[in-house]
Amino acid sequence: MTRIRTLPTALAGAALLLSGGAVLAQIEGGSRGAAPVDSGSAYEVSGVTVDVAGKTADAARYGGWRLAQRKAWVQLSNRLGGGGGLVSDGTLDSLVSGIVVENEQIGPQRYIAKLGVLFDRGRAGSILGISTYADRSQPMLVIPVQYSGGVGQAFEQSTQWQQAWARYRTGNSSIDYVRPSGSGPDALLLNVGQTQRPGRGWWRTILDQYGASDVLTPVVKLYRQWPGGPVIGVFEARHGPDNDLIGSFTLRVGTPDGIAQLLDTGVKRIDDLYQQARRNGSLRVDYSLSPPPPPEAAVIDDLPIDETADANTAVLTGGAGISIIVQFDTPAAANVSSTEAALRAIPGVRSAATTSLALGGVSLMRVAYDGDPAALKTALEARGYQVFGSGQTIRIRRVAQLLPPDLPADNATTG
């Protein structure tokens, strides 16, 4: 059960206390996923054990938090090369941004716990005299896939695996994770089927929507030995549209009650695998996911110059083409590729790429065209499109059959 507590006034800087690794306001709410915990601006020191006695339970707990702050600061200082020196409790109160309760036992006059302490990155770095710059990877989109009972799920429904990734604190990781919350179009775009499609064109569109450069697919397969018995988790760290395997391992817990801990440990181990792969060079951004470069203009030598040709046409032929924004209906994903292919087939079109995708609505496409925009409008109408607007912003719509033009009055026949 999730518990949220407010620290005493003296520890007002540590206003975040977590039990079981979950934040109620961020994890609960949607039925399809969990919002990730923002931990990019904090240093985390976990596994700090305390055993403190006091006159009352509150006094013992207060003393345990104080002791945890001091021990965690020494560990952080040694880890970052600060020498491990202590600072005053008042200074620690201003540095600590949260305390994570990993496990605790509260007695009438004793407090035993395993705690994690979060330090503000900027303030801690200034006191230690170190740069807070972190060498991180390019943004990586994370699609956690869970197989349970032979059924695979990503963001189609809320899973314990996605929740484990949402509550994982990434402040100490060198991987820049982009963690979707599972709301909005996530269930449609980021499903198990998508992780098994290697086509780069659609992947480019998805990654552009989430501001990422590549995709990571951590997979867990849960096997239950018998009802209420041990649970085995087989974890795989996969990368890229080709679903390349980075590494794998197996964990086991004795009862289903330990699944949350099993998954939290699996997230940490998979993050370690991704960081190690980045250090040894096996985890690199797949540059086939980058937009293709524009084609170079053809160079034609020794052609006579037609002085009667329109000057504007000559300039357009040698340049990069006019940029025209095309609005088009996208009731399904297949309409994106088919409309792009239809535009690219028109003579004079250098490129056609979707820049804003709205499935079930109107999307935007940027078209580079060598010629007059009116000529592009004519070409589209000849291919069965209705074209609205003029100039460099038009709207197109595919119709089953266009009505015939009105006949002139002198050609009309009378009965």
Solvent accessible surface area in square Angstrom, and as a share of the most:
residue,aa,sasa,rsa
1,M,221,0.99
2,T,43,0.25
3,R,101,0.37
4,I,96,0.49
5,R,60,0.22
6,T,124,0.72
7,L,10,0.05
8,P,51,0.32
9,T,129,0.75
10,A,45,0.35
11,L,0,0.00
12,A,68,0.53
13,G,36,0.34
14,A,1,0.01
15,A,73,0.57
16,L,57,0.28
17,L,3,0.02
18,L,4,0.02
19,S,12,0.08
20,G,59,0.56
21,G,22,0.21
22,A,15,0.12
23,V,13,0.07
24,L,71,0.35
25,A,92,0.71
26,Q,64,0.28
27,I,21,0.11
28,E,115,0.51
29,G,81,0.78
30,G,54,0.52
31,S,91,0.59
32,R,112,0.41
33,G,7,0.07
34,A,2,0.02
35,A,41,0.32
36,P,40,0.25
37,V,4,0.03
38,D,119,0.62
39,S,5,0.03
40,G,35,0.33
41,S,75,0.49
42,A,11,0.08
43,Y,17,0.06
44,E,37,0.17
45,V,5,0.03
46,S,67,0.43
47,G,38,0.37
48,V,1,0.01
49,T,77,0.45
50,V,5,0.03
51,D,78,0.40
52,V,29,0.17
53,A,82,0.64
54,G,24,0.23
55,K,179,0.76
56,T,74,0.43
57,A,32,0.25
58,D,90,0.46
59,A,46,0.36
60,A,0,0.00
61,R,53,0.19
62,Y,73,0.28
63,G,22,0.21
64,G,0,0.00
65,W,5,0.02
66,R,30,0.11
67,L,57,0.28
68,A,0,0.00
69,Q,0,0.00
70,R,87,0.32
71,K,73,0.31
72,A,0,0.00
73,W,2,0.01
74,V,46,0.27
75,Q,82,0.37
76,L,0,0.00
77,S,1,0.01
78,N,88,0.45
79,R,125,0.46
80,L,49,0.25
81,G,67,0.64
82,G,33,0.32
83,G,68,0.66
84,G,17,0.16
85,G,46,0.44
86,L,115,0.57
87,V,44,0.25
88,S,70,0.45
89,D,45,0.23
90,G,53,0.51
91,T,44,0.25
92,L,0,0.00
93,D,23,0.12
94,S,55,0.36
95,L,3,0.01
96,V,2,0.01
97,S,47,0.31
98,G,0,0.00
99,I,0,0.00
100,V,12,0.07
101,V,4,0.02
102,E,74,0.33
103,N,89,0.46
104,E,24,0.11
105,Q,111,0.49
106,I,73,0.37
107,G,23,0.22
108,P,118,0.74
109,Q,108,0.48
110,R,124,0.45
111,Y,0,0.00
112,I,60,0.30
113,A,7,0.06
114,K,86,0.37
115,L,0,0.00
116,G,0,0.00
117,V,0,0.00
118,L,7,0.03
119,F,0,0.00
120,D,45,0.23
121,R,34,0.12
122,G,44,0.42
123,R,136,0.50
124,A,0,0.00
125,G,1,0.01
126,S,83,0.54
127,I,78,0.40
128,L,29,0.14
129,G,68,0.65
130,I,52,0.27
131,S,89,0.57
132,T,51,0.29
133,Y,175,0.67
134,A,42,0.33
135,D,92,0.48
136,R,75,0.27
137,S,17,0.11
138,Q,86,0.38
139,P,45,0.28
140,M,4,0.02
141,L,0,0.00
142,V,2,0.01
143,I,0,0.00
144,P,3,0.02
145,V,3,0.02
146,Q,21,0.09
147,Y,55,0.21
148,S,33,0.22
149,G,76,0.73
150,G,75,0.72
151,V,96,0.55
152,G,21,0.20
153,Q,55,0.24
154,A,1,0.00
155,F,1,0.00
156,E,53,0.24
157,Q,95,0.42
158,S,39,0.25
159,T,7,0.04
160,Q,77,0.34
161,W,0,0.00
162,Q,6,0.02
163,Q,52,0.23
164,A,1,0.01
165,W,3,0.01
166,A,2,0.02
167,R,30,0.11
168,Y,35,0.13
169,R,23,0.08
170,T,11,0.06
171,G,8,0.07
172,N,74,0.38
173,S,6,0.04
174,S,25,0.16
175,I,0,0.00
176,D,44,0.23
177,Y,21,0.08
178,V,35,0.20
179,R,39,0.14
180,P,12,0.08
181,S,36,0.23
182,G,1,0.01
183,S,71,0.46
184,G,60,0.58
185,P,79,0.50
186,D,8,0.04
187,A,15,0.12
188,L,109,0.54
189,L,13,0.06
190,L,0,0.00
191,N,31,0.16
192,V,22,0.12
193,G,30,0.29
194,Q,2,0.01
195,T,7,0.04
196,Q,113,0.50
197,R,122,0.44
198,P,75,0.47
199,G,44,0.43
200,R,55,0.20
201,G,45,0.43
202,W,63,0.22
203,W,2,0.01
204,R,74,0.27
205,T,24,0.14
206,I,0,0.00
207,L,6,0.03
208,D,96,0.50
209,Q,79,0.35
210,Y,46,0.17
211,G,54,0.52
212,A,14,0.11
213,S,32,0.21
214,D,0,0.00
215,V,1,0.00
216,L,0,0.00
217,T,4,0.02
218,P,0,0.00
219,V,9,0.05
220,V,0,0.00
221,K,64,0.27
222,L,8,0.04
223,Y,111,0.42
224,R,115,0.42
225,Q,85,0.38
226,W,153,0.54
227,P,134,0.84
228,G,53,0.51
229,G,4,0.04
230,P,12,0.08
231,V,0,0.00
232,I,43,0.22
233,G,0,0.00
234,V,41,0.24
235,F,0,0.00
236,E,24,0.11
237,A,0,0.00
238,R,53,0.19
239,H,15,0.07
240,G,6,0.06
241,P,3,0.02
242,D,77,0.40
243,N,40,0.20
244,D,75,0.39
245,L,92,0.46
246,I,45,0.23
247,G,16,0.15
248,S,66,0.43
249,F,26,0.11
250,T,80,0.46
251,L,31,0.15
252,R,151,0.55
253,V,26,0.15
254,G,45,0.43
255,T,69,0.40
256,P,51,0.32
257,D,137,0.71
258,G,17,0.16
259,I,7,0.03
260,A,47,0.36
261,Q,132,0.59
262,L,6,0.03
263,L,0,0.00
264,D,49,0.26
265,T,58,0.34
266,G,0,0.00
267,V,0,0.00
268,K,98,0.41
269,R,100,0.36
270,I,0,0.00
271,D,2,0.01
272,D,56,0.29
273,L,46,0.23
274,Y,0,0.00
275,Q,26,0.11
276,Q,98,0.43
277,A,4,0.03
278,R,68,0.25
279,R,173,0.63
280,N,100,0.51
281,G,25,0.24
282,S,66,0.42
283,L,8,0.04
284,R,165,0.60
285,V,21,0.12
286,D,35,0.18
287,Y,156,0.59
288,S,50,0.32
289,L,10,0.05
290,S,50,0.32
291,P,111,0.70
292,P,95,0.60
293,P,115,0.72
294,P,114,0.72
295,P,78,0.49
296,E,167,0.75
297,A,45,0.35
298,A,94,0.73
299,V,129,0.74
300,I,121,0.61
301,D,104,0.54
302,D,145,0.75
303,L,110,0.55
304,P,125,0.79
305,I,155,0.79
306,D,90,0.47
307,E,162,0.73
308,T,125,0.73
309,A,57,0.44
310,D,84,0.43
311,A,75,0.58
312,N,106,0.54
313,T,75,0.43
314,A,66,0.51
315,V,109,0.63
316,L,39,0.19
317,T,89,0.52
318,G,58,0.56
319,G,32,0.31
320,A,84,0.65
321,G,24,0.23
322,I,39,0.20
323,S,46,0.30
324,I,1,0.00
325,I,42,0.21
326,V,0,0.00
327,Q,57,0.25
328,F,4,0.02
329,D,50,0.26
330,T,0,0.00
331,P,93,0.59
332,A,52,0.40
333,A,45,0.35
334,A,74,0.57
335,N,49,0.25
336,V,6,0.04
337,S,72,0.46
338,S,64,0.41
339,T,13,0.08
340,E,23,0.10
341,A,56,0.44
342,A,26,0.20
343,L,0,0.00
344,R,121,0.44
345,A,73,0.57
346,I,4,0.02
347,P,104,0.65
348,G,35,0.33
349,V,18,0.11
350,R,59,0.22
351,S,45,0.29
352,A,2,0.01
353,A,52,0.41
354,T,26,0.15
355,T,65,0.38
356,S,49,0.32
357,L,23,0.12
358,A,41,0.32
359,L,54,0.27
360,G,64,0.61
361,G,31,0.30
362,V,64,0.37
363,S,0,0.00
364,L,63,0.31
365,M,0,0.00
366,R,124,0.45
367,V,0,0.00
368,A,21,0.16
369,Y,14,0.05
370,D,41,0.21
371,G,15,0.14
372,D,84,0.43
373,P,25,0.16
374,A,62,0.48
375,A,46,0.36
376,L,0,0.00
377,K,59,0.25
378,T,87,0.51
379,A,20,0.15
380,L,1,0.00
381,E,73,0.33
382,A,84,0.65
383,R,96,0.35
384,G,23,0.22
385,Y,13,0.05
386,Q,68,0.30
387,V,17,0.10
388,F,93,0.39
389,G,47,0.46
390,S,86,0.55
391,G,39,0.38
392,Q,97,0.43
393,T,73,0.42
394,I,8,0.04
395,R,54,0.20
396,I,2,0.01
397,R,102,0.37
398,R,140,0.51
399,V,39,0.22
400,A,116,0.90
401,Q,157,0.70
402,L,72,0.36
403,L,163,0.81
404,P,110,0.69
405,P,118,0.74
406,D,138,0.72
407,L,141,0.70
408,P,73,0.46
409,A,98,0.76
410,D,125,0.65
411,N,98,0.50
412,A,61,0.47
413,T,132,0.77
414,T,130,0.75
415,G,130,1.25
